[in-house]
Amino acid sequence: MRQHDERTLMKVRYTKQALNDLARLRQFIAEHNPRAAQAIASQLLHAVERLKPFPLLGIKVASSPNPQTMRDMFVKNYTLRYLIGSSEIIILRIWHDKERERSTILHDE
């Protein structure tokens, strides 16, 4: 893994699972509070933007085969799991703390 500094902006790619997670979470929250759904979606997307110059912000996932590259970022009660590549960050899954930890196995990728 190469060194990253403020001048290096990583590209971001979402897995299908992560996009489905984001849509599912937003829909669930919107059923009760549409404004809150928009707010949390914005907060999660803003957190992803913060990763572009600082991909090491998240906490290493100790149970990962390679904890250096798989990380969790916490946004309020949500976990955003991502993988750091040589030139991109791959958003793997997004879940609420009340949900069980989501599988990070990549299917159809």
N, C-alpha and C positions, 0 to 999 in steps of 0.2 A: 504494500500500500504506500503510495507516495505521500510526501509531506504536503499539508494544506496550510495556506495562510490566508489573510484577509483579501488578498488580491485575486485569489483563485476561487471562482464561483463554479460549484459543481452543478451539473444538470440534474434534474429530478425526473424520475419515472415512477408511475404508480402501477402496481400489479392490478389485475382484474379484481382480485380479492379485496384489495385496499379501496378501490373505487366503489365496489359493492358495499363494503363496510361503511364508507362515508355516506353513501346514499341511504343505506338502511338506518344508520344512526340519526341522520337528519330527518327522515320520514317519521321515525318513532317519536322523536322529540316534537316535531311539528304537529303531531296529532293532539298534543296537549298545550303546546306553546310555540307558535310559528316564529315569534321574535327570538326566542331562546335557540331554536334550531338554526336560524341564520347566524346568530352570534357564535355558537360553538363551532359551526362549520368554518366561519371566518377565522376563529382563533386557531383551529387546527391547521388551516392553510397558511396562516401567518407563521406558525411554528415551523412548518416545512420550509418556508422562505428563509427563516433564520438558519436553517441547516446548510443552505447553499454555500455561504462563506465559512461556516464553522461546523463541518460534518461530525466532529467528535464531541459535540455538545451532549449527546445522549449517554445513557449509562450502558456499559457493556452487558450483554446477555450472557451470564455465566454458563448457562446450560447449552449455549450454541456451540457447534463444532469449531467455530472461529470467533471467539468473543471480541476480538479486535475489530471485526468488520460488522457484526450484528449488534445493533443498539436499540434501546428503548428511550423515547422521549415522552415525558409526562406533561399533559396539558389539562389542568384541572383534574377531572376524574377520568381522563381518557389516556390510553397508552397508544403511542404511535411507534410501531416496530419498523426498523429500516435496516438496510444493508448498504455498506459503503463500498463502492467499486473504485476503480482507478480514476474514472472521470465522471461518475454519476452516483447519485443516491437513489436507491430503489425502495420506495415505500411498500412494505410487505403487507401489513395489516394494521387496522385501527379498531380499538374496542374500548368499551366503558368498563370501569373497575368492577362493576357488578356482574359482568359477563365473565365466563371462564376465559383464560388466556387462549387466544386464537392460534390455530396451527399456522406455521410459517412455511409449510411445504408449498412449493410453487407448482401448481397444476396449470397446464395449458399455456405456459409462458415460453 
